[in-house]
Amino acid sequence: MDQRISQYPPADYEIPRPKNFDKMLEFASLLSKGFAHVRVDFYEVRGKLYFEEMTFTSESGLTRANPMEFELEMGEWLVLPAKSEIPRIK
């Protein structure tokens, strides 16, 4: 079953692991704390690590999963925090 969301096919060659991959994971873990869903983007140029952005809606929420049942499966992975009160300004 094809569970890719992207319109782009997977690479047919080996993509080397970035030199700073472990740091990317560490920083992404720190930056994403407290968010139910966020993608943290980095890139590496000549061995130097750069932070790019944090994205809260993958593909702007416009891309559909293939097959459609995968959308339900991905939704089941998401664990939302408990509902909390909105602070009132007095």
PDB file with one MODEL, atoms N, CA, C and O in Angstrom:
MODEL        1
ATOM      1  N   MET A   1       0.843  -1.182   0.000  1.00  0.00           N
ATOM      2  CA  MET A   1       0.000   0.000   0.000  1.00  0.00           C
ATOM      3  C   MET A   1       0.892   1.250   0.000  1.00  0.00           C
ATOM      4  O   MET A   1       1.753   1.395   0.868  1.00  0.00           O
ATOM      5  N   ASP A   2       0.693   2.132  -0.950  1.00  0.00           N
ATOM      6  CA  ASP A   2       1.496   3.346  -1.083  1.00  0.00           C
ATOM      7  C   ASP A   2       0.992   4.397  -0.099  1.00  0.00           C
ATOM      8  O   ASP A   2      -0.144   4.857  -0.210  1.00  0.00           O
ATOM      9  N   GLN A   3       1.841   4.784   0.874  1.00  0.00           N
ATOM     10  CA  GLN A   3       1.412   5.740   1.893  1.00  0.00           C
ATOM     11  C   GLN A   3       2.153   7.066   1.774  1.00  0.00           C
ATOM     12  O   GLN A   3       2.252   7.810   2.750  1.00  0.00           O
ATOM     13  N   ARG A   4       2.670   7.365   0.595  1.00  0.00           N
ATOM     14  CA  ARG A   4       3.322   8.653   0.398  1.00  0.00           C
ATOM     15  C   ARG A   4       2.286   9.751   0.269  1.00  0.00           C
ATOM     16  O   ARG A   4       1.220   9.550  -0.314  1.00  0.00           O
ATOM     17  N   ILE A   5       2.601  10.897   0.811  1.00  0.00           N
ATOM     18  CA  ILE A   5       1.721  12.058   0.693  1.00  0.00           C
ATOM     19  C   ILE A   5       2.226  12.961  -0.422  1.00  0.00           C
ATOM     20  O   ILE A   5       1.427  13.560  -1.142  1.00  0.00           O
ATOM     21  N   SER A   6       3.524  13.064  -0.570  1.00  0.00           N
ATOM     22  CA  SER A   6       4.125  13.997  -1.514  1.00  0.00           C
ATOM     23  C   SER A   6       3.841  13.601  -2.949  1.00  0.00           C
ATOM     24  O   SER A   6       3.657  12.426  -3.265  1.00  0.00           O
ATOM     25  N   GLN A   7       3.809  14.608  -3.814  1.00  0.00           N
ATOM     26  CA  GLN A   7       3.634  14.360  -5.246  1.00  0.00           C
ATOM     27  C   GLN A   7       4.937  13.904  -5.895  1.00  0.00           C
ATOM     28  O   GLN A   7       4.946  13.494  -7.056  1.00  0.00           O
ATOM     29  N   TYR A   8       6.043  13.976  -5.144  1.00  0.00           N
ATOM     30  CA  TYR A   8       7.343  13.624  -5.693  1.00  0.00           C
ATOM     31  C   TYR A   8       7.684  12.180  -5.355  1.00  0.00           C
ATOM     32  O   TYR A   8       7.501  11.750  -4.215  1.00  0.00           O
ATOM     33  N   PRO A   9       8.173  11.434  -6.324  1.00  0.00           N
ATOM     34  CA  PRO A   9       8.545  10.034  -6.047  1.00  0.00           C
ATOM     35  C   PRO A   9       9.799   9.979  -5.177  1.00  0.00           C
ATOM     36  O   PRO A   9      10.584  10.927  -5.151  1.00  0.00           O
ATOM     37  N   PRO A  10       9.986   8.863  -4.464  1.00  0.00           N
ATOM     38  CA  PRO A  10      11.202   8.726  -3.657  1.00  0.00           C
ATOM     39  C   PRO A  10      12.432   8.673  -4.569  1.00  0.00           C
ATOM     40  O   PRO A  10      12.344   8.257  -5.724  1.00  0.00           O
ATOM     41  N   ALA A  11      13.567   9.098  -4.037  1.00  0.00           N
ATOM     42  CA  ALA A  11      14.821   9.073  -4.808  1.00  0.00           C
ATOM     43  C   ALA A  11      15.187   7.629  -5.120  1.00  0.00           C
ATOM     44  O   ALA A  11      14.953   6.730  -4.313  1.00  0.00           O
ATOM     45  N   ASP A  12      15.756   7.420  -6.283  1.00  0.00           N
ATOM     46  CA  ASP A  12      16.188   6.074  -6.659  1.00  0.00           C
ATOM     47  C   ASP A  12      17.688   5.897  -6.432  1.00  0.00           C
ATOM     48  O   ASP A  12      18.326   5.046  -7.051  1.00  0.00           O
ATOM     49  N   TYR A  13      18.242   6.717  -5.529  1.00  0.00           N
ATOM     50  CA  TYR A  13      19.657   6.623  -5.167  1.00  0.00           C
ATOM     51  C   TYR A  13      19.792   6.918  -3.676  1.00  0.00           C
ATOM     52  O   TYR A  13      18.886   7.479  -3.060  1.00  0.00           O
ATOM     53  N   GLU A  14      20.912   6.541  -3.113  1.00  0.00           N
ATOM     54  CA  GLU A  14      21.171   6.732  -1.690  1.00  0.00           C
ATOM     55  C   GLU A  14      21.481   8.204  -1.401  1.00  0.00           C
ATOM     56  O   GLU A  14      22.366   8.790  -2.025  1.00  0.00           O
ATOM     57  N   ILE A  15      20.758   8.789  -0.466  1.00  0.00           N
ATOM     58  CA  ILE A  15      21.017  10.171  -0.056  1.00  0.00           C
ATOM     59  C   ILE A  15      21.864  10.111   1.207  1.00  0.00           C
ATOM     60  O   ILE A  15      21.445   9.516   2.200  1.00  0.00           O
ATOM     61  N   PRO A  16      23.067  10.725   1.187  1.00  0.00           N
ATOM     62  CA  PRO A  16      23.933  10.625   2.364  1.00  0.00           C
ATOM     63  C   PRO A  16      23.338  11.334   3.580  1.00  0.00           C
ATOM     64  O   PRO A  16      22.708  12.384   3.458  1.00  0.00           O
ATOM     65  N   ARG A  17      23.545  10.752   4.726  1.00  0.00           N
ATOM     66  CA  ARG A  17      23.077  11.332   5.990  1.00  0.00           C
ATOM     67  C   ARG A  17      23.872  12.617   6.257  1.00  0.00           C
ATOM     68  O   ARG A  17      25.097  12.613   6.132  1.00  0.00           O
ATOM     69  N   PRO A  18      23.192  13.725   6.623  1.00  0.00           N
ATOM     70  CA  PRO A  18      23.931  14.957   6.914  1.00  0.00           C
ATOM     71  C   PRO A  18      24.903  14.765   8.078  1.00  0.00           C
ATOM     72  O   PRO A  18      24.629  14.003   9.005  1.00  0.00           O
ATOM     73  N   LYS A  19      26.012  15.446   8.025  1.00  0.00           N
ATOM     74  CA  LYS A  19      27.033  15.376   9.076  1.00  0.00           C
ATOM     75  C   LYS A  19      26.418  15.739  10.435  1.00  0.00           C
ATOM     76  O   LYS A  19      26.754  15.129  11.449  1.00  0.00           O
ATOM     77  N   ASN A  20      25.527  16.721  10.454  1.00  0.00           N
ATOM     78  CA  ASN A  20      24.931  17.220  11.695  1.00  0.00           C
ATOM     79  C   ASN A  20      23.548  16.623  11.996  1.00  0.00           C
ATOM     80  O   ASN A  20      22.755  17.238  12.709  1.00  0.00           O
ATOM     81  N   PHE A  21      23.260  15.450  11.467  1.00  0.00           N
ATOM     82  CA  PHE A  21      21.928  14.861  11.628  1.00  0.00           C
ATOM     83  C   PHE A  21      21.527  14.706  13.102  1.00  0.00           C
ATOM     84  O   PHE A  21      20.393  15.018  13.463  1.00  0.00           O
ATOM     85  N   ASP A  22      22.436  14.233  13.949  1.00  0.00           N
ATOM     86  CA  ASP A  22      22.107  14.054  15.366  1.00  0.00           C
ATOM     87  C   ASP A  22      21.779  15.394  16.032  1.00  0.00           C
ATOM     88  O   ASP A  22      20.882  15.466  16.871  1.00  0.00           O
ATOM     89  N   LYS A  23      22.504  16.452  15.661  1.00  0.00           N
ATOM     90  CA  LYS A  23      22.205  17.786  16.192  1.00  0.00           C
ATOM     91  C   LYS A  23      20.842  18.268  15.689  1.00  0.00           C
ATOM     92  O   LYS A  23      20.096  18.902  16.435  1.00  0.00           O
ATOM     93  N   MET A  24      20.514  17.969  14.425  1.00  0.00           N
ATOM     94  CA  MET A  24      19.203  18.339  13.884  1.00  0.00           C
ATOM     95  C   MET A  24      18.102  17.712  14.728  1.00  0.00           C
ATOM     96  O   MET A  24      17.138  18.382  15.097  1.00  0.00           O
ATOM     97  N   LEU A  25      18.246  16.426  15.034  1.00  0.00           N
ATOM     98  CA  LEU A  25      17.248  15.738  15.852  1.00  0.00           C
ATOM     99  C   LEU A  25      17.159  16.338  17.251  1.00  0.00           C
ATOM    100  O   LEU A  25      16.066  16.527  17.784  1.00  0.00           O
ATOM    101  N   GLU A  26      18.304  16.634  17.836  1.00  0.00           N
ATOM    102  CA  GLU A  26      18.337  17.225  19.178  1.00  0.00           C
ATOM    103  C   GLU A  26      17.639  18.587  19.189  1.00  0.00           C
ATOM    104  O   GLU A  26      16.788  18.848  20.039  1.00  0.00           O
ATOM    105  N   PHE A  27      18.004  19.447  18.246  1.00  0.00           N
ATOM    106  CA  PHE A  27      17.414  20.789  18.203  1.00  0.00           C
ATOM    107  C   PHE A  27      15.924  20.735  17.847  1.00  0.00           C
ATOM    108  O   PHE A  27      15.128  21.500  18.393  1.00  0.00           O
ATOM    109  N   ALA A  28      15.550  19.845  16.943  1.00  0.00           N
ATOM    110  CA  ALA A  28      14.136  19.713  16.575  1.00  0.00           C
ATOM    111  C   ALA A  28      13.322  19.267  17.782  1.00  0.00           C
ATOM    112  O   ALA A  28      12.200  19.733  17.981  1.00  0.00           O
ATOM    113  N   SER A  29      13.869  18.384  18.577  1.00  0.00           N
ATOM    114  CA  SER A  29      13.181  17.927  19.785  1.00  0.00           C
ATOM    115  C   SER A  29      12.973  19.083  20.763  1.00  0.00           C
ATOM    116  O   SER A  29      11.895  19.219  21.342  1.00  0.00           O
ATOM    117  N   LEU A  30      13.987  19.902  20.945  1.00  0.00           N
ATOM    118  CA  LEU A  30      13.888  21.057  21.855  1.00  0.00           C
ATOM    119  C   LEU A  30      12.901  22.098  21.324  1.00  0.00           C
ATOM    120  O   LEU A  30      12.060  22.596  22.073  1.00  0.00           O
ATOM    121  N   LEU A  31      13.003  22.427  20.038  1.00  0.00           N
ATOM    122  CA  LEU A  31      12.154  23.465  19.460  1.00  0.00           C
ATOM    123  C   LEU A  31      10.681  23.054  19.366  1.00  0.00           C
ATOM    124  O   LEU A  31       9.795  23.908  19.411  1.00  0.00           O
ATOM    125  N   SER A  32      10.424  21.770  19.238  1.00  0.00           N
ATOM    126  CA  SER A  32       9.048  21.303  19.051  1.00  0.00           C
ATOM    127  C   SER A  32       8.317  21.000  20.358  1.00  0.00           C
ATOM    128  O   SER A  32       7.131  20.668  20.339  1.00  0.00           O
ATOM    129  N   LYS A  33       9.004  21.110  21.478  1.00  0.00           N
ATOM    130  CA  LYS A  33       8.355  20.834  22.774  1.00  0.00           C
ATOM    131  C   LYS A  33       7.120  21.701  22.955  1.00  0.00           C
ATOM    132  O   LYS A  33       7.149  22.908  22.716  1.00  0.00           O
ATOM    133  N   GLY A  34       6.030  21.063  23.383  1.00  0.00           N
ATOM    134  CA  GLY A  34       4.807  21.797  23.661  1.00  0.00           C
ATOM    135  C   GLY A  34       3.863  21.927  22.481  1.00  0.00           C
ATOM    136  O   GLY A  34       2.741  22.406  22.646  1.00  0.00           O
ATOM    137  N   PHE A  35       4.285  21.516  21.300  1.00  0.00           N
ATOM    138  CA  PHE A  35       3.425  21.580  20.122  1.00  0.00           C
ATOM    139  C   PHE A  35       2.887  20.186  19.807  1.00  0.00           C
ATOM    140  O   PHE A  35       3.631  19.207  19.853  1.00  0.00           O
ATOM    141  N   ALA A  36       1.596  20.094  19.487  1.00  0.00           N
ATOM    142  CA  ALA A  36       1.010  18.804  19.127  1.00  0.00           C
ATOM    143  C   ALA A  36       1.547  18.308  17.790  1.00  0.00           C
ATOM    144  O   ALA A  36       1.708  17.104  17.590  1.00  0.00           O
ATOM    145  N   HIS A  37       1.825  19.240  16.872  1.00  0.00           N
ATOM    146  CA  HIS A  37       2.338  18.865  15.548  1.00  0.00           C
ATOM    147  C   HIS A  37       3.130  20.037  14.986  1.00  0.00           C
ATOM    148  O   HIS A  37       2.612  21.150  14.893  1.00  0.00           O
ATOM    149  N   VAL A  38       4.355  19.800  14.620  1.00  0.00           N
ATOM    150  CA  VAL A  38       5.168  20.815  13.954  1.00  0.00           C
ATOM    151  C   VAL A  38       6.319  20.116  13.240  1.00  0.00           C
ATOM    152  O   VAL A  38       6.883  19.143  13.739  1.00  0.00           O
ATOM    153  N   ARG A  39       6.654  20.635  12.061  1.00  0.00           N
ATOM    154  CA  ARG A  39       7.826  20.149  11.337  1.00  0.00           C
ATOM    155  C   ARG A  39       8.920  21.194  11.515  1.00  0.00           C
ATOM    156  O   ARG A  39       8.686  22.377  11.264  1.00  0.00           O
ATOM    157  N   VAL A  40      10.103  20.781  11.942  1.00  0.00           N
ATOM    158  CA  VAL A  40      11.222  21.698  12.154  1.00  0.00           C
ATOM    159  C   VAL A  40      12.239  21.426  11.049  1.00  0.00           C
ATOM    160  O   VAL A  40      12.756  20.315  10.925  1.00  0.00           O
ATOM    161  N   ASP A  41      12.518  22.456  10.246  1.00  0.00           N
ATOM    162  CA  ASP A  41      13.389  22.293   9.088  1.00  0.00           C
ATOM    163  C   ASP A  41      14.783  22.869   9.325  1.00  0.00           C
ATOM    164  O   ASP A  41      14.947  23.970   9.851  1.00  0.00           O
ATOM    165  N   PHE A  42      15.767  22.091   8.921  1.00  0.00           N
ATOM    166  CA  PHE A  42      17.167  22.504   8.952  1.00  0.00           C
ATOM    167  C   PHE A  42      17.761  22.229   7.583  1.00  0.00           C
ATOM    168  O   PHE A  42      17.203  21.465   6.795  1.00  0.00           O
ATOM    169  N   TYR A  43      18.867  22.839   7.311  1.00  0.00           N
ATOM    170  CA  TYR A  43      19.667  22.436   6.164  1.00  0.00           C
ATOM    171  C   TYR A  43      21.134  22.570   6.526  1.00  0.00           C
ATOM    172  O   TYR A  43      21.497  23.261   7.478  1.00  0.00           O
ATOM    173  N   GLU A  44      21.959  21.902   5.756  1.00  0.00           N
ATOM    174  CA  GLU A  44      23.387  21.866   6.039  1.00  0.00           C
ATOM    175  C   GLU A  44      24.135  22.265   4.772  1.00  0.00           C
ATOM    176  O   GLU A  44      23.906  21.708   3.698  1.00  0.00           O
ATOM    177  N   VAL A  45      25.030  23.238   4.914  1.00  0.00           N
ATOM    178  CA  VAL A  45      25.844  23.690   3.785  1.00  0.00           C
ATOM    179  C   VAL A  45      27.301  23.624   4.209  1.00  0.00           C
ATOM    180  O   VAL A  45      27.711  24.250   5.186  1.00  0.00           O
ATOM    181  N   ARG A  46      28.071  22.856   3.459  1.00  0.00           N
ATOM    182  CA  ARG A  46      29.511  22.691   3.742  1.00  0.00           C
ATOM    183  C   ARG A  46      29.759  22.332   5.207  1.00  0.00           C
ATOM    184  O   ARG A  46      30.679  22.849   5.840  1.00  0.00           O
ATOM    185  N   GLY A  47      28.928  21.443   5.727  1.00  0.00           N
ATOM    186  CA  GLY A  47      29.102  20.951   7.089  1.00  0.00           C
ATOM    187  C   GLY A  47      28.570  21.867   8.172  1.00  0.00           C
ATOM    188  O   GLY A  47      28.675  21.541   9.354  1.00  0.00           O
ATOM    189  N   LYS A  48      28.001  23.011   7.801  1.00  0.00           N
ATOM    190  CA  LYS A  48      27.464  23.949   8.787  1.00  0.00           C
ATOM    191  C   LYS A  48      25.934  23.821   8.836  1.00  0.00           C
ATOM    192  O   LYS A  48      25.266  23.785   7.803  1.00  0.00           O
ATOM    193  N   LEU A  49      25.402  23.755  10.058  1.00  0.00           N
ATOM    194  CA  LEU A  49      23.981  23.545  10.272  1.00  0.00           C
ATOM    195  C   LEU A  49      23.239  24.879  10.326  1.00  0.00           C
ATOM    196  O   LEU A  49      23.684  25.823  10.980  1.00  0.00           O
ATOM    197  N   TYR A  50      22.099  24.944   9.629  1.00  0.00           N
ATOM    198  CA  TYR A  50      21.257  26.138   9.624  1.00  0.00           C
ATOM    199  C   TYR A  50      19.819  25.745   9.971  1.00  0.00           C
ATOM    200  O   TYR A  50      19.309  24.733   9.492  1.00  0.00           O
ATOM    201  N   PHE A  51      19.178  26.556  10.807  1.00  0.00           N
ATOM    202  CA  PHE A  51      17.754  26.394  11.096  1.00  0.00           C
ATOM    203  C   PHE A  51      17.001  27.178  10.036  1.00  0.00           C
ATOM    204  O   PHE A  51      17.357  28.315   9.725  1.00  0.00           O
ATOM    205  N   GLU A  52      15.939  26.559   9.471  1.00  0.00           N
ATOM    206  CA  GLU A  52      15.173  27.257   8.446  1.00  0.00           C
ATOM    207  C   GLU A  52      13.833  27.743   8.987  1.00  0.00           C
ATOM    208  O   GLU A  52      13.594  28.950   9.036  1.00  0.00           O
ATOM    209  N   GLU A  53      12.953  26.825   9.396  1.00  0.00           N
ATOM    210  CA  GLU A  53      11.621  27.233   9.822  1.00  0.00           C
ATOM    211  C   GLU A  53      10.918  26.137  10.596  1.00  0.00           C
ATOM    212  O   GLU A  53      11.361  24.989  10.641  1.00  0.00           O
ATOM    213  N   MET A  54       9.804  26.528  11.205  1.00  0.00           N
ATOM    214  CA  MET A  54       8.894  25.572  11.848  1.00  0.00           C
ATOM    215  C   MET A  54       7.560  25.685  11.108  1.00  0.00           C
ATOM    216  O   MET A  54       7.030  26.783  10.936  1.00  0.00           O
ATOM    217  N   THR A  55       7.026  24.554  10.676  1.00  0.00           N
ATOM    218  CA  THR A  55       5.802  24.530   9.884  1.00  0.00           C
ATOM    219  C   THR A  55       4.725  23.793  10.660  1.00  0.00           C
ATOM    220  O   THR A  55       4.927  22.662  11.105  1.00  0.00           O
ATOM    221  N   PHE A  56       3.587  24.439  10.818  1.00  0.00           N
ATOM    222  CA  PHE A  56       2.506  23.880  11.627  1.00  0.00           C
ATOM    223  C   PHE A  56       1.408  23.237  10.792  1.00  0.00           C
ATOM    224  O   PHE A  56       0.540  22.560  11.343  1.00  0.00           O
ATOM    225  N   THR A  57       1.424  23.427   9.489  1.00  0.00           N
ATOM    226  CA  THR A  57       0.462  22.771   8.601  1.00  0.00           C
ATOM    227  C   THR A  57       1.237  22.202   7.418  1.00  0.00           C
ATOM    228  O   THR A  57       1.632  22.937   6.513  1.00  0.00           O
ATOM    229  N   SER A  58       1.448  20.904   7.433  1.00  0.00           N
ATOM    230  CA  SER A  58       2.199  20.252   6.356  1.00  0.00           C
ATOM    231  C   SER A  58       1.524  20.491   5.014  1.00  0.00           C
ATOM    232  O   SER A  58       0.312  20.321   4.885  1.00  0.00           O
ATOM    233  N   GLU A  59       2.298  20.879   4.027  1.00  0.00           N
ATOM    234  CA  GLU A  59       1.815  21.121   2.665  1.00  0.00           C
ATOM    235  C   GLU A  59       0.638  22.095   2.654  1.00  0.00           C
ATOM    236  O   GLU A  59      -0.229  22.020   1.784  1.00  0.00           O
ATOM    237  N   SER A  60       0.614  23.008   3.625  1.00  0.00           N
ATOM    238  CA  SER A  60      -0.464  24.005   3.790  1.00  0.00           C
ATOM    239  C   SER A  60      -1.836  23.351   3.943  1.00  0.00           C
ATOM    240  O   SER A  60      -2.864  23.994   3.730  1.00  0.00           O
ATOM    241  N   GLY A  61      -1.845  22.077   4.311  1.00  0.00           N
ATOM    242  CA  GLY A  61      -3.101  21.364   4.484  1.00  0.00           C
ATOM    243  C   GLY A  61      -3.824  21.069   3.182  1.00  0.00           C
ATOM    244  O   GLY A  61      -5.003  20.716   3.199  1.00  0.00           O
ATOM    245  N   LEU A  62      -3.138  21.207   2.050  1.00  0.00           N
ATOM    246  CA  LEU A  62      -3.790  21.066   0.743  1.00  0.00           C
ATOM    247  C   LEU A  62      -3.587  19.715   0.072  1.00  0.00           C
ATOM    248  O   LEU A  62      -4.376  19.335  -0.793  1.00  0.00           O
ATOM    249  N   THR A  63      -2.537  18.978   0.456  1.00  0.00           N
ATOM    250  CA  THR A  63      -2.233  17.707  -0.201  1.00  0.00           C
ATOM    251  C   THR A  63      -3.023  16.579   0.441  1.00  0.00           C
ATOM    252  O   THR A  63      -3.141  16.516   1.665  1.00  0.00           O
ATOM    253  N   ARG A  64      -3.556  15.704  -0.369  1.00  0.00           N
ATOM    254  CA  ARG A  64      -4.328  14.556   0.104  1.00  0.00           C
ATOM    255  C   ARG A  64      -3.422  13.331   0.170  1.00  0.00           C
ATOM    256  O   ARG A  64      -2.512  13.173  -0.644  1.00  0.00           O
ATOM    257  N   ALA A  65      -3.683  12.471   1.146  1.00  0.00           N
ATOM    258  CA  ALA A  65      -2.913  11.225   1.273  1.00  0.00           C
ATOM    259  C   ALA A  65      -3.377  10.232   0.221  1.00  0.00           C
ATOM    260  O   ALA A  65      -4.510  10.287  -0.257  1.00  0.00           O
ATOM    261  N   ASN A  66      -2.480   9.329  -0.126  1.00  0.00           N
ATOM    262  CA  ASN A  66      -2.816   8.273  -1.074  1.00  0.00           C
ATOM    263  C   ASN A  66      -2.345   6.951  -0.498  1.00  0.00           C
ATOM    264  O   ASN A  66      -1.135   6.742  -0.405  1.00  0.00           O
ATOM    265  N   PRO A  67      -3.223   6.054  -0.109  1.00  0.00           N
ATOM    266  CA  PRO A  67      -4.683   6.114  -0.229  1.00  0.00           C
ATOM    267  C   PRO A  67      -5.303   7.002   0.856  1.00  0.00           C
ATOM    268  O   PRO A  67      -4.646   7.337   1.842  1.00  0.00           O
ATOM    269  N   MET A  68      -6.549   7.372   0.670  1.00  0.00           N
ATOM    270  CA  MET A  68      -7.247   8.270   1.590  1.00  0.00           C
ATOM    271  C   MET A  68      -7.283   7.722   3.025  1.00  0.00           C
ATOM    272  O   MET A  68      -7.289   8.504   3.976  1.00  0.00           O
ATOM    273  N   GLU A  69      -7.305   6.406   3.194  1.00  0.00           N
ATOM    274  CA  GLU A  69      -7.350   5.812   4.536  1.00  0.00           C
ATOM    275  C   GLU A  69      -6.131   6.210   5.369  1.00  0.00           C
ATOM    276  O   GLU A  69      -6.172   6.180   6.599  1.00  0.00           O
ATOM    277  N   PHE A  70      -5.050   6.583   4.689  1.00  0.00           N
ATOM    278  CA  PHE A  70      -3.843   6.986   5.403  1.00  0.00           C
ATOM    279  C   PHE A  70      -4.062   8.278   6.179  1.00  0.00           C
ATOM    280  O   PHE A  70      -3.403   8.494   7.196  1.00  0.00           O
ATOM    281  N   GLU A  71      -4.978   9.149   5.726  1.00  0.00           N
ATOM    282  CA  GLU A  71      -5.274  10.375   6.476  1.00  0.00           C
ATOM    283  C   GLU A  71      -5.826  10.030   7.858  1.00  0.00           C
ATOM    284  O   GLU A  71      -5.449  10.655   8.849  1.00  0.00           O
ATOM    285  N   LEU A  72      -6.707   9.051   7.928  1.00  0.00           N
ATOM    286  CA  LEU A  72      -7.243   8.612   9.215  1.00  0.00           C
ATOM    287  C   LEU A  72      -6.128   8.028  10.075  1.00  0.00           C
ATOM    288  O   LEU A  72      -6.054   8.309  11.271  1.00  0.00           O
ATOM    289  N   GLU A  73      -5.265   7.223   9.475  1.00  0.00           N
ATOM    290  CA  GLU A  73      -4.158   6.627  10.225  1.00  0.00           C
ATOM    291  C   GLU A  73      -3.242   7.713  10.797  1.00  0.00           C
ATOM    292  O   GLU A  73      -2.846   7.634  11.960  1.00  0.00           O
ATOM    293  N   MET A  74      -2.905   8.717   9.999  1.00  0.00           N
ATOM    294  CA  MET A  74      -2.053   9.806  10.486  1.00  0.00           C
ATOM    295  C   MET A  74      -2.760  10.584  11.596  1.00  0.00           C
ATOM    296  O   MET A  74      -2.125  10.981  12.574  1.00  0.00           O
ATOM    297  N   GLY A  75      -4.054  10.801  11.454  1.00  0.00           N
ATOM    298  CA  GLY A  75      -4.812  11.496  12.491  1.00  0.00           C
ATOM    299  C   GLY A  75      -4.794  10.751  13.808  1.00  0.00           C
ATOM    300  O   GLY A  75      -4.796  11.369  14.873  1.00  0.00           O
ATOM    301  N   GLU A  76      -4.776   9.430  13.747  1.00  0.00           N
ATOM    302  CA  GLU A  76      -4.731   8.629  14.969  1.00  0.00           C
ATOM    303  C   GLU A  76      -3.370   8.722  15.658  1.00  0.00           C
ATOM    304  O   GLU A  76      -3.267   8.446  16.853  1.00  0.00           O
ATOM    305  N   TRP A  77      -2.327   9.106  14.921  1.00  0.00           N
ATOM    306  CA  TRP A  77      -1.005   9.284  15.519  1.00  0.00           C
ATOM    307  C   TRP A  77      -0.955  10.556  16.362  1.00  0.00           C
ATOM    308  O   TRP A  77      -0.153  10.648  17.292  1.00  0.00           O
ATOM    309  N   LEU A  78      -1.794  11.529  16.051  1.00  0.00           N
ATOM    310  CA  LEU A  78      -1.752  12.836  16.699  1.00  0.00           C
ATOM    311  C   LEU A  78      -2.422  12.783  18.067  1.00  0.00           C
ATOM    312  O   LEU A  78      -3.589  12.410  18.187  1.00  0.00           O
ATOM    313  N   VAL A  79      -1.678  13.157  19.082  1.00  0.00           N
ATOM    314  CA  VAL A  79      -2.215  13.207  20.444  1.00  0.00           C
ATOM    315  C   VAL A  79      -2.277  14.674  20.852  1.00  0.00           C
ATOM    316  O   VAL A  79      -1.244  15.320  21.023  1.00  0.00           O
ATOM    317  N   LEU A  80      -3.488  15.196  21.007  1.00  0.00           N
ATOM    318  CA  LEU A  80      -3.660  16.594  21.377  1.00  0.00           C
ATOM    319  C   LEU A  80      -3.560  16.754  22.885  1.00  0.00           C
ATOM    320  O   LEU A  80      -3.918  15.842  23.631  1.00  0.00           O
ATOM    321  N   PRO A  81      -3.079  17.903  23.342  1.00  0.00           N
ATOM    322  CA  PRO A  81      -3.000  18.135  24.790  1.00  0.00           C
ATOM    323  C   PRO A  81      -4.397  18.298  25.376  1.00  0.00           C
ATOM    324  O   PRO A  81      -5.361  18.542  24.651  1.00  0.00           O
ATOM    325  N   ALA A  82      -4.494  18.161  26.695  1.00  0.00           N
ATOM    326  CA  ALA A  82      -5.765  18.345  27.375  1.00  0.00           C
ATOM    327  C   ALA A  82      -6.251  19.768  27.156  1.00  0.00           C
ATOM    328  O   ALA A  82      -5.450  20.695  27.039  1.00  0.00           O
ATOM    329  N   LYS A  83      -7.566  19.938  27.102  1.00  0.00           N
ATOM    330  CA  LYS A  83      -8.162  21.262  26.931  1.00  0.00           C
ATOM    331  C   LYS A  83      -7.803  22.126  28.133  1.00  0.00           C
ATOM    332  O   LYS A  83      -7.849  21.663  29.273  1.00  0.00           O
ATOM    333  N   SER A  84      -7.447  23.379  27.879  1.00  0.00           N
ATOM    334  CA  SER A  84      -7.097  24.263  28.972  1.00  0.00           C
ATOM    335  C   SER A  84      -7.906  25.561  28.873  1.00  0.00           C
ATOM    336  O   SER A  84      -8.399  25.915  27.803  1.00  0.00           O
ATOM    337  N   GLU A  85      -8.030  26.239  29.966  1.00  0.00           N
ATOM    338  CA  GLU A  85      -8.756  27.510  30.014  1.00  0.00           C
ATOM    339  C   GLU A  85      -7.960  28.586  29.272  1.00  0.00           C
ATOM    340  O   GLU A  85      -6.729  28.600  29.311  1.00  0.00           O
ATOM    341  N   ILE A  86      -8.665  29.466  28.611  1.00  0.00           N
ATOM    342  CA  ILE A  86      -8.033  30.621  27.984  1.00  0.00           C
ATOM    343  C   ILE A  86      -7.927  31.698  29.062  1.00  0.00           C
ATOM    344  O   ILE A  86      -8.934  32.055  29.674  1.00  0.00           O
ATOM    345  N   PRO A  87      -6.739  32.211  29.299  1.00  0.00           N
ATOM    346  CA  PRO A  87      -6.592  33.226  30.353  1.00  0.00           C
ATOM    347  C   PRO A  87      -7.457  34.451  30.051  1.00  0.00           C
ATOM    348  O   PRO A  87      -7.525  34.895  28.905  1.00  0.00           O
ATOM    349  N   ARG A  88      -8.094  34.980  31.043  1.00  0.00           N
ATOM    350  CA  ARG A  88      -8.942  36.164  30.896  1.00  0.00           C
ATOM    351  C   ARG A  88      -8.145  37.398  31.316  1.00  0.00           C
ATOM    352  O   ARG A  88      -7.459  37.391  32.338  1.00  0.00           O
ATOM    353  N   ILE A  89      -8.244  38.443  30.519  1.00  0.00           N
ATOM    354  CA  ILE A  89      -7.583  39.705  30.858  1.00  0.00           C
ATOM    355  C   ILE A  89      -8.576  40.533  31.665  1.00  0.00           C
ATOM    356  O   ILE A  89      -9.716  40.733  31.247  1.00  0.00           O
ATOM    357  N   LYS A  90      -8.136  41.006  32.811  1.00  0.00           N
ATOM    358  CA  LYS A  90      -9.028  41.766  33.691  1.00  0.00           C
ATOM    359  C   LYS A  90      -8.842  43.243  33.521  1.00  0.00           C
ATOM    360  O   LYS A  90      -9.514  44.031  34.186  1.00  0.00           O
TER     361      LYS A  90
ENDMDL
END
